[in-house]
């Protein structure tokens, strides 16, 4: 899932919170249609009750807390890889 940008909701992109929830929110019914191995991800902060129900966010399929907890480290690793490059990173580790 992607985070809803509340600042854009007043611009007419989303008619109402309720309509967004009904059309796009991840509910228990929608979760039941996912394969059993599916993982629910969300970058946070999530709007419970609009983007995702609490029961889905707290379900055994949810890895939201792990995703948010690891987010900074993952972004740092990606930036390092992009800026230094994979070959340079290998040389640095060998030194």
Beta strands, then each sheet from edge to edge (+ up, - down):
end
